[in-house]
Amino acid sequence: MLICPICKYEYVKGITICPDCGERIVDDSSLVHPKDLEEKDWLVIYTSVHEYELQMLKDNLMSAGIDSIILSHRDRNFPVPGDLSFISLLVKKEQSEEAAKFINEVLKS
């Protein structure tokens, strides 16, 4: 099934960009499903109000073989001026020390 990873709407084959949020449509089998995640297995390693910053860090962690996910607390249904919400980057507990060192090195450069 093809869906938007942001707003979770389903689309038919041939649609490549979500008309609501502009995100690229993906096959839902490539997404992490809530049933695969257990809160006790993950730690918040970094927070920001800028989604692009967390995406950059997530991509860098992925290149180092460190699993991570972005958890947004932003309510896209209630737009307000400014950023009143935060976004978290989570890593698996067993990789948290390695991830913290890696993020510190990335932010220094």
Sequence and secondary structure as in RCSB ss.txt:
>XXXX:A:sequence
MLICPICKYEYVKGITICPDCGERIVDDSSLVHPKDLEEKDWLVIYTSVHEYELQMLKDNLMSAGIDSIILSHRD
RNFPVPGDLSFISLLVKKEQSEEAAKFINEVLKS
>XXXX:A:secstr
 EE TTT  EE TT  B TTT  B EEGGGS  GGG  GGGEEEEEEES HHHHHHHHHHHHHTT  EEEEE   
TTS  SS    EEEEEEGGGHHHHHHHHHHHHH 
